[in-house]
Amino acid sequence: MNLYAKGNFAAMRRGMIRSVLLFVVVLLCGTSTSSSASEAITIKPRHLSLLKSALQRPSGEQSELWRPMTDQGWSPCLDLGNSPSLPDKTEGYIQVFLDGGLNQQRMGICDAVAVAKILNATLVIPYLEVNPVWQDSSSFVDIFDVDHFINALKDDIRVVRELPEELSWSTREYYSTAVRETRVKTAPVHASAKWYIENVSPVLQSYGIAAISPFSHRLSFDHLPAEIQRLRCKVNFQALRFVPHITSLGDALVSRLRNPLWRSSKDRKNVDHLRDMTNSHSRQEPGKFAVLHLRFDKDMAAHSACDFGGGKAEKLALAKYRQMIWQGRVLNSQFTDEELRSQGRCPLTPEEMGLLLAAFGFDNNTRLYLASHKVYGGEARISALRQVFPRMEDKRSLASSEERARIKGKASLLAALDYYVSMHSDIFISASPGNMHNALVGHRTFENLKTIRPNMALIGQLFLNKNITWVDFQQALGEGHVNRQGQIRLRKPKQSIYTYPAPDCMCHV
């Protein structure tokens, strides 16, 4: 049964248009952590003409839009060949302390395995620092299947859950209280294999242990042996598997997205996702869905120094936040909003992403999953996107509070769930470059999955043209994204192997 019957759709669409044109929401946004004062910020659509056209677009999606990627002549290639077996004796233990969000830590884990291989050292399961923005204390074992990780790498390096008792003093707290000879804190960004051999091996030989911190982005992407490059990809694409409760819930969300009538069978407030995956709807031909990764939190909005249409109150609130977090030292602040947008340096708003997707050909019946944490402006900011795509879903709408209990308030686990759903979608698109975007672009390239990479500079310039018609907007976007939908791009010097896995980790057939 079509959930959007034609008889009611025209009236609903007219109502949407009227509501958008009249849509002004007053949002209370705190402006200081040390004060309870707040300012009224008005959020309203910035591209009314385009938004009206998007809401009036006809139904019936382009068939080629959902067509899977064809064989591009590249396939995953992680066979390390005749690599030598592990030496009988290890040189010592490597510890790393990883900061950042989930995907930055993910890359750090891959690099840690590579460094352990270079040094013939035993890797201790990496320590994940508490993220100062998200305040999530989830550890490696809370996020990743540690048994699978160790087993997948058993022929490549030695991995242990914890240090032996005689070295148990080497902890995060131990290194935070004083300068320690076993800590390596001078690793340069994108250090070479030679640097580690010359600077870390002596520490291992003297003490049997070396703790490297900071470690994020501390291994070069260039001039490394092929076996080390492929090992990094093996870790990223095979060894790092999320814990079972994340994959189980992720499978349930994917099942519900592909079977949109799952709600019709019974009251789903206390749904059991394992039963849901085996009900009659799950055995029907699955539908297709797209994932929109939307990072539009206050941190990103403020750091971009762009204008998002919230008026003077919003500009003031973001300026105060920049001063509080970065003491005002934000590079983009020296440019005008028009300059930033024309260079593609402004994150796209939910409204702009809605217009973008509609122009690409996604219609009102599209099943769209919103992968995001906290959107600056909340539902008021998302409203225009939701009106363009009324069948948009997210974690809260698809899963019960009981199902979400184990991940509630844990940013890394929430991000892991979004990552898993994104890897199982037919199409993935991100609103702005970043670690999540880069990680998924690389992983989906490795699996030959359709991934739309927005041309940020082109899009910024189009949105600056307030007189552009819907037809011209569609045409310009289409022409500007012909080769940005998952086509293989070979990695260039200094580019990340995790974003561009070919040719290092893929073989040309």
HELIX and SHEET records of a PDB file:
HELIX    1   1 LYS A    6  LEU A   21  1                                  16    
HELIX    2   2 LEU A   48  LEU A   55  1                                   8    
HELIX    3   3 SER A   63  TRP A   66  5                                   4    
HELIX    4   4 LEU A  102  LEU A  119  1                                  18    
HELIX    5   5 PHE A  140  ILE A  143  1                                   4    
HELIX    6   6 VAL A  146  ALA A  152  1                                   7    
HELIX    7   7 GLU A  165  LEU A  167  5                                   3    
HELIX    8   8 ARG A  172  SER A  176  1                                   5    
HELIX    9   9 ALA A  193  ASN A  199  1                                   7    
HELIX   10  10 SER A  201  TYR A  207  1                                   7    
HELIX   11  11 ALA A  226  LYS A  234  1                                   9    
HELIX   12  12 VAL A  235  ALA A  239  3                                   5    
HELIX   13  13 PRO A  244  ARG A  258  1                                  15    
HELIX   14  14 PRO A  260  SER A  265  5                                   6    
HELIX   15  15 HIS A  273  ASP A  276  1                                   4    
HELIX   16  16 SER A  280  ARG A  283  5                                   4    
HELIX   17  17 LYS A  298  SER A  304  1                                   7    
HELIX   18  18 GLY A  311  TRP A  326  1                                  16    
HELIX   19  19 LEU A  331  GLN A  334  5                                   4    
HELIX   20  20 ASP A  337  SER A  342  1                                   6    
HELIX   21  21 PRO A  350  PHE A  360  1                                  11    
HELIX   22  22 GLY A  378  VAL A  388  1                                  11    
HELIX   23  23 LYS A  395  LEU A  398  1                                   4    
HELIX   24  24 ALA A  411  MET A  423  1                                  13    
HELIX   25  25 ASN A  435  PHE A  446  1                                  12    
HELIX   26  26 MET A  456  LEU A  464  1                                   9    
HELIX   27  27 TRP A  470  GLY A  480  1                                  11    
SHEET    1   A 2 VAL A  25  GLY A  30  0                                        
SHEET    2   A 2 SER A  38  ILE A  43 -1                                        
SHEET    1   B 2 TRP A  74  PRO A  76  0                                        
SHEET    2   B 2 MET A 506  HIS A 508 -1                                        
SHEET    1   C 4 TYR A 127  LEU A 128  0                                        
SHEET    2   C 4 TYR A  93  LEU A  98  1                                        
SHEET    3   C 4 THR A 122  VAL A 124  1                                        
SHEET    4   C 4 VAL A 159  VAL A 160  1                                        
SHEET    1   D 4 TYR A 127  LEU A 128  0                                        
SHEET    2   D 4 TYR A  93  LEU A  98  1                                        
SHEET    3   D 4 ILE A 209  ILE A 212  1                                        
SHEET    4   D 4 ARG A 183  VAL A 184  1                                        
SHEET    1   E 5 MET A 392  GLU A 393  0                                        
SHEET    2   E 5 LEU A 368  ALA A 371  1                                        
SHEET    3   E 5 ALA A 290  HIS A 293  1                                        
SHEET    4   E 5 ILE A 427  SER A 430  1                                        
SHEET    5   E 5 LYS A 450  ILE A 452  1                                        
END                                                                             
